[in-house]
Amino acid sequence: MSLGADVKVPFLGETISFGFNFCTRERPFVLSVVFLGGGGWFLIRLSPKGLEVLELGLEAGAYLAVDFGVASGSISAAIGLYIRLEGEKGSLTGYFRLRGEVDVLGLISASIELYMELVYSFDTGKMIGRARITVEVDVLCFSASVTIEAERQFAGSNGDPSLREVVMEPDGSAPAWDDYLLAFAPEEVPA
């Protein structure tokens, strides 16, 4: 574990700021009991203008490894939470990571990792989900890796165009379309 404090004195443009941290993102605190473990960190930076940065990360999981001499392997599953506030902006991230690997005599090894996260951005009001699966295989001096990724937006409308802005104004040429458009986009389009 570590504690840190600092004073940032810029030469031009910005004001003095003070920071405090309990561990860091690169070196989080770690706590483990048998095969259960976790860790985290905390950082805050303040200036006379107010809060500059607040960062908090926590992770918990289960980790298991076995070694039979000729073959070894491990599996881990972890969930985590990451919060970052920076001035008027900020985000909240929740994630899940599942990883497994096996090695036979150092000649053949394989690993697979599944990583999923949900990120909510406070300033835009949008929630984005991302998923990634990576498979890696090493045989002697040959290696191959495949990654498949997906991203979806689940919520948020701040700054998104309305239905009328995306399509067109009702013009009377298609009455069924005009009725549909007016039912779902009754507001006026700004000129």
Secondary structure, 3 states (H helix, E strand, C coil): CCEEEEEECCCCCCCCEEEEEECCCCCCEEEEECCEEEEEEEEEEEECCEEEEEEEEEEEEEEEEEECCCEEEEEEEEEEEEEEEECCEEEEEEEEEEEEEEEECCCEEEEEEEEEEEEEECCCCEEEEEEEEEEEEEECCEEEEEEEEEEEEEECCCCCCCHHHHCCCCCCCCHHHHHHHHHHCCCCCCC
